[in-house]
Amino acid sequence: MAKIKVTFRTVRVAEGDWKILADYPGTEQREITGFASKADADGWINGDRKIAWLRSQGYAK
């Protein structure tokens, strides 16, 4: 059986205001806010903060 993954997508809200949308099948979409740029949001997705968030949500060990 394939492992279901959380998918992350960056969204521009306004100039200097970005957020990340996290989708996990069967649950509500989550928003992670407070990013000043796409690079900042991408850094979150590609860094340790994503793993910490997944653990806090119960999606990772």
Long-range contacts (C-beta under 8 A, 24 or more apart in sequence): 6-54, 6-59, 8-45, 8-50, 10-35, 10-38, 10-41, 10-42, 10-45, 12-38, 20-44, 20-45, 22-53, 24-59, 30-57
